[in-house]
Amino acid sequence: MQSGDVYQTNADVCSLEKATGFKLNTSIKDGVKQTVDWYKSFYEFYK
């Protein structure tokens, strides 16, 4: 790590949910899988 880097961060979206009424419906596990699947299919097109 470089000087000034943040060691650990956490995101709390509760206030955003209250302000907008929008609630996330994709888990981290599913979101990462969907991102990897998209990435693989997108770059497969260019092979």
Helices and strands as residue ranges (DSSP letters): H 14-20, H 28-44
